């Protein structure tokens, strides 16, 4: 996230654990400042990042969709969460 937003990684706090069912699954809340930084990434910066990192079209689409989800979360004053399962 720091590279994409051209900010220092120290500006972003770790996610907050919401549910930890075991070592096999859990839900984390993405910190609001991280969501806001992702939402603020412009298309031109996203294209530049994709070119620098040699991303393929699928990866670009996924990052764009995630950015758009962050924009919607900010617009609605909602949070974003990450669900993990092994």
N, CA, C and O atoms as a GROMACS GRO file, in nm:
protein
  344
    1UNK      N    1   0.082  -0.118   0.000
    1UNK     CA    2   0.000   0.000   0.000
    1UNK      C    3   0.087   0.125   0.000
    1UNK      O    4   0.057   0.222  -0.069
    2UNK      N    5   0.193   0.123   0.075
    2UNK     CA    6   0.280   0.240   0.084
    2UNK      C    7   0.338   0.274  -0.053
    2UNK      O    8   0.341   0.391  -0.090
    3UNK      N    9   0.384   0.175  -0.128
    3UNK     CA   10   0.441   0.201  -0.260
    3UNK      C   11   0.336   0.256  -0.356
    3UNK      O   12   0.364   0.347  -0.433
    4UNK      N   13   0.216   0.201  -0.351
    4UNK     CA   14   0.110   0.245  -0.440
    4UNK      C   15   0.068   0.388  -0.410
    4UNK      O   16   0.041   0.466  -0.502
    5UNK      N   17   0.062   0.424  -0.283
    5UNK     CA   18   0.018   0.558  -0.246
    5UNK      C   19   0.135   0.658  -0.238
    5UNK      O   20   0.113   0.776  -0.212
    6UNK      N   21   0.258   0.610  -0.261
    6UNK     CA   22   0.379   0.692  -0.254
    6UNK      C   23   0.391   0.758  -0.116
    6UNK      O   24   0.421   0.876  -0.105
    7UNK      N   25   0.366   0.679  -0.013
    7UNK     CA   26   0.380   0.725   0.125
    7UNK      C   27   0.472   0.630   0.198
    7UNK      O   28   0.496   0.518   0.152
    8UNK      N   29   0.523   0.674   0.310
    8UNK     CA   30   0.612   0.592   0.390
    8UNK      C   31   0.532   0.483   0.461
    8UNK      O   32   0.423   0.508   0.511
    9UNK      N   33   0.587   0.364   0.464
    9UNK     CA   34   0.518   0.251   0.526
    9UNK      C   35   0.491   0.274   0.675
    9UNK      O   36   0.397   0.217   0.730
   10UNK      N   37   0.570   0.358   0.739
   10UNK     CA   38   0.550   0.384   0.882
   10UNK      C   39   0.420   0.462   0.909
   10UNK      O   40   0.375   0.469   1.024
   11UNK      N   41   0.360   0.518   0.804
   11UNK     CA   42   0.235   0.592   0.821
   11UNK      C   43   0.114   0.499   0.838
   11UNK      O   44   0.007   0.544   0.878
   12UNK      N   45   0.132   0.372   0.809
   12UNK     CA   46   0.021   0.278   0.813
   12UNK      C   47   0.033   0.183   0.932
   12UNK      O   48   0.135   0.117   0.951
   13UNK      N   49  -0.073   0.178   1.010
   13UNK     CA   50  -0.075   0.084   1.123
   13UNK      C   51  -0.120  -0.053   1.076
   13UNK      O   52  -0.180  -0.067   0.969
   14UNK      N   53  -0.090  -0.156   1.156
   14UNK     CA   54  -0.134  -0.290   1.125
   14UNK      C   55  -0.286  -0.299   1.133
   14UNK      O   56  -0.350  -0.215   1.196
   15UNK      N   57  -0.340  -0.400   1.070
   15UNK     CA   58  -0.483  -0.426   1.079
   15UNK      C   59  -0.519  -0.463   1.223
   15UNK      O   60  -0.435  -0.509   1.300
   16UNK      N   61  -0.645  -0.443   1.258
   16UNK     CA   62  -0.695  -0.478   1.391
   16UNK      C   63  -0.768  -0.612   1.382
   16UNK      O   64  -0.857  -0.628   1.300
   17UNK      N   65  -0.730  -0.708   1.465
   17UNK     CA   66  -0.794  -0.839   1.465
   17UNK      C   67  -0.934  -0.824   1.521
   17UNK      O   68  -0.953  -0.772   1.632
   18UNK      N   69  -1.033  -0.869   1.444
   18UNK     CA   70  -1.172  -0.864   1.486
   18UNK      C   71  -1.215  -1.002   1.536
   18UNK      O   72  -1.278  -1.015   1.641
   19UNK      N   73  -1.182  -1.105   1.458
   19UNK     CA   74  -1.216  -1.243   1.493
   19UNK      C   75  -1.093  -1.329   1.467
   19UNK      O   76  -1.031  -1.319   1.361
   20UNK      N   77  -1.059  -1.413   1.563
   20UNK     CA   78  -0.949  -1.506   1.546
   20UNK      C   79  -0.998  -1.642   1.593
   20UNK      O   80  -0.987  -1.676   1.711
   21UNK      N   81  -1.053  -1.720   1.498
   21UNK     CA   82  -1.111  -1.850   1.531
   21UNK      C   83  -1.006  -1.954   1.566
   21UNK      O   84  -1.035  -2.051   1.636
   22UNK      N   85  -0.888  -1.934   1.519
   22UNK     CA   86  -0.776  -2.025   1.545
   22UNK      C   87  -0.663  -1.982   1.453
   22UNK      O   88  -0.663  -1.870   1.402
   23UNK      N   89  -0.572  -2.068   1.431
   23UNK     CA   90  -0.466  -2.038   1.336
   23UNK      C   91  -0.514  -2.059   1.193
   23UNK      O   92  -0.440  -2.034   1.098
   24UNK      N   93  -0.639  -2.106   1.177
   24UNK     CA   94  -0.689  -2.139   1.044
   24UNK      C   95  -0.774  -2.031   0.981
   24UNK      O   96  -0.787  -2.030   0.858
   25UNK      N   97  -0.834  -1.941   1.058
   25UNK     CA   98  -0.918  -1.837   0.999
   25UNK      C   99  -0.926  -1.716   1.089
   25UNK      O  100  -0.894  -1.721   1.208
   26UNK      N  101  -0.970  -1.605   1.030
   26UNK     CA  102  -0.984  -1.484   1.108
   26UNK      C  103  -1.032  -1.368   1.022
   26UNK      O  104  -1.034  -1.377   0.900
   27UNK      N  105  -1.070  -1.260   1.088
   27UNK     CA  106  -1.114  -1.138   1.021
   27UNK      C  107  -1.036  -1.022   1.082
   27UNK      O  108  -1.028  -1.009   1.204
   28UNK      N  109  -0.981  -0.939   0.996
   28UNK     CA  110  -0.908  -0.819   1.038
   28UNK      C  111  -0.979  -0.697   0.983
   28UNK      O  112  -1.034  -0.701   0.873
   29UNK      N  113  -0.977  -0.587   1.058
   29UNK     CA  114  -1.028  -0.459   1.011
   29UNK      C  115  -0.910  -0.380   0.958
   29UNK      O  116  -0.811  -0.361   1.028
   30UNK      N  117  -0.922  -0.333   0.835
   30UNK     CA  118  -0.818  -0.248   0.776
   30UNK      C  119  -0.832  -0.110   0.838
   30UNK      O  120  -0.943  -0.057   0.847
   31UNK      N  121  -0.722  -0.053   0.880
   31UNK     CA  122  -0.726   0.077   0.947
   31UNK      C  123  -0.781   0.185   0.853
   31UNK      O  124  -0.750   0.185   0.734
   32UNK      N  125  -0.862   0.275   0.906
   32UNK     CA  126  -0.925   0.379   0.823
   32UNK      C  127  -0.827   0.462   0.741
   32UNK      O  128  -0.858   0.500   0.628
   33UNK      N  129  -0.710   0.492   0.796
   33UNK     CA  130  -0.613   0.571   0.720
   33UNK      C  131  -0.559   0.494   0.600
   33UNK      O  132  -0.523   0.554   0.499
   34UNK      N  133  -0.554   0.363   0.610
   34UNK     CA  134  -0.511   0.280   0.498
   34UNK      C  135  -0.619   0.278   0.391
   34UNK      O  136  -0.589   0.288   0.272
   35UNK      N  137  -0.744   0.265   0.433
   35UNK     CA  138  -0.856   0.268   0.339
   35UNK      C  139  -0.859   0.402   0.266
   35UNK      O  140  -0.874   0.406   0.144
   36UNK      N  141  -0.844   0.512   0.340
   36UNK     CA  142  -0.846   0.645   0.280
   36UNK      C  143  -0.730   0.664   0.182
   36UNK      O  144  -0.749   0.724   0.076
   37UNK      N  145  -0.612   0.614   0.216
   37UNK     CA  146  -0.497   0.626   0.126
   37UNK      C  147  -0.519   0.547  -0.002
   37UNK      O  148  -0.486   0.594  -0.111
   38UNK      N  149  -0.575   0.428   0.010
   38UNK     CA  150  -0.605   0.348  -0.108
   38UNK      C  151  -0.711   0.415  -0.194
   38UNK      O  152  -0.700   0.419  -0.316
   39UNK      N  153  -0.813   0.469  -0.131
   39UNK     CA  154  -0.920   0.537  -0.204
   39UNK      C  155  -0.868   0.658  -0.280
   39UNK      O  156  -0.924   0.694  -0.384
   40UNK      N  157  -0.765   0.720  -0.231
   40UNK     CA  158  -0.711   0.842  -0.292
   40UNK      C  159  -0.618   0.817  -0.410
   40UNK      O  160  -0.576   0.912  -0.477
   41UNK      N  161  -0.585   0.692  -0.437
   41UNK     CA  162  -0.493   0.661  -0.547
   41UNK      C  163  -0.562   0.691  -0.680
   41UNK      O  164  -0.668   0.636  -0.710
   42UNK      N  165  -0.502   0.778  -0.758
   42UNK     CA  166  -0.556   0.817  -0.888
   42UNK      C  167  -0.522   0.712  -0.994
   42UNK      O  168  -0.427   0.635  -0.979
   43UNK      N  169  -0.600   0.712  -1.103
   43UNK     CA  170  -0.578   0.616  -1.212
   43UNK      C  171  -0.437   0.627  -1.270
   43UNK      O  172  -0.374   0.525  -1.299
   44UNK      N  173  -0.387   0.749  -1.286
   44UNK     CA  174  -0.253   0.767  -1.343
   44UNK      C  175  -0.147   0.702  -1.254
   44UNK      O  176  -0.055   0.639  -1.305
   45UNK      N  177  -0.159   0.717  -1.123
   45UNK     CA  178  -0.063   0.655  -1.031
   45UNK      C  179  -0.076   0.504  -1.035
   45UNK      O  180   0.024   0.433  -1.028
   46UNK      N  181  -0.197   0.455  -1.046
   46UNK     CA  182  -0.218   0.311  -1.054
   46UNK      C  183  -0.152   0.254  -1.179
   46UNK      O  184  -0.087   0.150  -1.173
   47UNK      N  185  -0.168   0.322  -1.292
   47UNK     CA  186  -0.103   0.277  -1.416
   47UNK      C  187   0.049   0.281  -1.404
   47UNK      O  188   0.118   0.189  -1.449
   48UNK      N  189   0.101   0.387  -1.344
   48UNK     CA  190   0.246   0.400  -1.323
   48UNK      C  191   0.298   0.286  -1.236
   48UNK      O  192   0.400   0.225  -1.266
   49UNK      N  193   0.226   0.257  -1.128
   49UNK     CA  194   0.264   0.149  -1.037
   49UNK      C  195   0.262   0.015  -1.112
   49UNK      O  196   0.355  -0.065  -1.100
   50UNK      N  197   0.157  -0.008  -1.190
   50UNK     CA  198   0.144  -0.133  -1.264
   50UNK      C  199   0.260  -0.150  -1.363
   50UNK      O  200   0.312  -0.260  -1.379
   51UNK      N  201   0.299  -0.042  -1.426
   51UNK     CA  202   0.411  -0.047  -1.521
   51UNK      C  203   0.542  -0.074  -1.448
   51UNK      O  204   0.622  -0.157  -1.492
   52UNK      N  205   0.565  -0.004  -1.337
   52UNK     CA  206   0.687  -0.023  -1.259
   52UNK      C  207   0.700  -0.165  -1.206
   52UNK      O  208   0.809  -0.221  -1.204
   53UNK      N  209   0.588  -0.222  -1.165
   53UNK     CA  210   0.589  -0.356  -1.105
   53UNK      C  211   0.566  -0.467  -1.207
   53UNK      O  212   0.561  -0.585  -1.170
   54UNK      N  213   0.550  -0.431  -1.334
   54UNK     CA  214   0.527  -0.527  -1.443
   54UNK      C  215   0.405  -0.616  -1.416
   54UNK      O  216   0.410  -0.738  -1.435
   55UNK      N  217   0.297  -0.554  -1.371
   55UNK     CA  218   0.175  -0.627  -1.341
   55UNK      C  219   0.103  -0.666  -1.469
   55UNK      O  220   0.106  -0.594  -1.568
   56UNK      N  221   0.038  -0.783  -1.465
   56UNK     CA  222  -0.042  -0.822  -1.581
   56UNK      C  223  -0.184  -0.764  -1.567
   56UNK      O  224  -0.218  -0.708  -1.463
   57UNK      N  225  -0.262  -0.778  -1.670
   57UNK     CA  226  -0.395  -0.716  -1.674
   57UNK      C  227  -0.484  -0.762  -1.558
   57UNK      O  228  -0.557  -0.682  -1.500
   58UNK      N  229  -0.478  -0.890  -1.525
   58UNK     CA  230  -0.559  -0.942  -1.414
   58UNK      C  231  -0.522  -0.872  -1.283
   58UNK      O  232  -0.610  -0.834  -1.207
   59UNK      N  233  -0.394  -0.855  -1.257
   59UNK     CA  234  -0.349  -0.789  -1.134
   59UNK      C  235  -0.393  -0.642  -1.131
   59UNK      O  236  -0.432  -0.591  -1.026
   60UNK      N  237  -0.386  -0.576  -1.244
   60UNK     CA  238  -0.429  -0.437  -1.252
   60UNK      C  239  -0.579  -0.427  -1.223
   60UNK      O  240  -0.622  -0.338  -1.150
   61UNK      N  241  -0.656  -0.518  -1.280
   61UNK     CA  242  -0.801  -0.518  -1.256
   61UNK      C  243  -0.832  -0.540  -1.108
   61UNK      O  244  -0.922  -0.476  -1.054
   62UNK      N  245  -0.760  -0.629  -1.044
   62UNK     CA  246  -0.782  -0.658  -0.902
   62UNK      C  247  -0.749  -0.538  -0.814
   62UNK      O  248  -0.824  -0.504  -0.722
   63UNK      N  249  -0.637  -0.472  -0.841
   63UNK     CA  250  -0.598  -0.355  -0.763
   63UNK      C  251  -0.697  -0.241  -0.786
   63UNK      O  252  -0.733  -0.170  -0.692
   64UNK      N  253  -0.740  -0.225  -0.909
   64UNK     CA  254  -0.838  -0.120  -0.940
   64UNK      C  255  -0.969  -0.148  -0.867
   64UNK      O  256  -1.030  -0.056  -0.812
   65UNK      N  257  -1.013  -0.273  -0.867
   65UNK     CA  258  -1.137  -0.309  -0.797
   65UNK      C  259  -1.124  -0.285  -0.647
   65UNK      O  260  -1.218  -0.238  -0.583
   66UNK      N  261  -1.009  -0.317  -0.591
   66UNK     CA  262  -0.986  -0.294  -0.449
   66UNK      C  263  -0.986  -0.144  -0.418
   66UNK      O  264  -1.044  -0.101  -0.318
   67UNK      N  265  -0.921  -0.066  -0.503
   67UNK     CA  266  -0.921   0.079  -0.487
   67UNK      C  267  -1.064   0.135  -0.494
   67UNK      O  268  -1.102   0.221  -0.414
   68UNK      N  269  -1.142   0.084  -0.589
   68UNK     CA  270  -1.280   0.130  -0.604
   68UNK      C  271  -1.364   0.091  -0.482
   68UNK      O  272  -1.452   0.166  -0.440
   69UNK      N  273  -1.338  -0.026  -0.426
   69UNK     CA  274  -1.407  -0.068  -0.304
   69UNK      C  275  -1.372   0.025  -0.188
   69UNK      O  276  -1.458   0.060  -0.108
   70UNK      N  277  -1.246   0.064  -0.179
   70UNK     CA  278  -1.204   0.158  -0.076
   70UNK      C  279  -1.273   0.293  -0.095
   70UNK      O  280  -1.313   0.356   0.003
   71UNK      N  281  -1.288   0.337  -0.218
   71UNK     CA  282  -1.358   0.463  -0.245
   71UNK      C  283  -1.504   0.455  -0.199
   71UNK      O  284  -1.557   0.550  -0.140
   72UNK      N  285  -1.566   0.343  -0.225
   72UNK     CA  286  -1.706   0.324  -0.182
   72UNK      C  287  -1.716   0.320  -0.030
   72UNK      O  288  -1.808   0.377   0.027
   73UNK      N  289  -1.622   0.255   0.034
   73UNK     CA  290  -1.620   0.250   0.180
   73UNK      C  291  -1.606   0.390   0.239
   73UNK      O  292  -1.675   0.424   0.335
   74UNK      N  293  -1.517   0.469   0.182
   74UNK     CA  294  -1.498   0.607   0.230
   74UNK      C  295  -1.626   0.687   0.206
   74UNK      O  296  -1.671   0.760   0.295
   75UNK      N  297  -1.684   0.676   0.089
   75UNK     CA  298  -1.805   0.751   0.055
   75UNK      C  299  -1.919   0.720   0.151
   75UNK      O  300  -1.995   0.809   0.189
   76UNK      N  301  -1.930   0.594   0.189
   76UNK     CA  302  -2.039   0.551   0.278
   76UNK      C  303  -2.002   0.554   0.426
   76UNK      O  304  -2.083   0.520   0.511
   77UNK      N  305  -1.879   0.595   0.455
   77UNK     CA  306  -1.827   0.594   0.593
   77UNK      C  307  -1.832   0.454   0.653
   77UNK      O  308  -1.870   0.437   0.769
   78UNK      N  309  -1.794   0.356   0.574
   78UNK     CA  310  -1.787   0.217   0.618
   78UNK      C  311  -1.642   0.174   0.630
   78UNK      O  312  -1.551   0.241   0.580
   79UNK      N  313  -1.621   0.063   0.696
   79UNK     CA  314  -1.487   0.007   0.707
   79UNK      C  315  -1.463  -0.100   0.602
   79UNK      O  316  -1.554  -0.139   0.528
   80UNK      N  317  -1.340  -0.145   0.597
   80UNK     CA  318  -1.304  -0.258   0.511
   80UNK      C  319  -1.243  -0.366   0.599
   80UNK      O  320  -1.173  -0.337   0.696
   81UNK      N  321  -1.272  -0.490   0.564
   81UNK     CA  322  -1.227  -0.604   0.643
   81UNK      C  323  -1.162  -0.706   0.553
   81UNK      O  324  -1.192  -0.715   0.434
   82UNK      N  325  -1.070  -0.783   0.613
   82UNK     CA  326  -1.002  -0.889   0.540
   82UNK      C  327  -1.032  -1.020   0.611
   82UNK      O  328  -1.007  -1.035   0.731
   83UNK      N  329  -1.087  -1.115   0.535
   83UNK     CA  330  -1.114  -1.248   0.588
   83UNK      C  331  -1.004  -1.339   0.538
   83UNK      O  332  -0.968  -1.336   0.421
   84UNK      N  333  -0.951  -1.423   0.630
   84UNK     CA  334  -0.843  -1.514   0.596
   84UNK      C  335  -0.881  -1.656   0.636
   84UNK      O  336  -0.944  -1.678   0.740
   85UNK      N  337  -0.843  -1.749   0.554
   85UNK     CA  338  -0.867  -1.889   0.585
   85UNK      C  339  -0.756  -1.972   0.522
   85UNK      O  340  -0.717  -1.949   0.408
   86UNK      N  341  -0.706  -2.069   0.598
   86UNK     CA  342  -0.600  -2.153   0.548
   86UNK      C  343  -0.656  -2.289   0.512
   86UNK      O  344  -0.581  -2.376   0.468
   0.00000   0.00000   0.00000
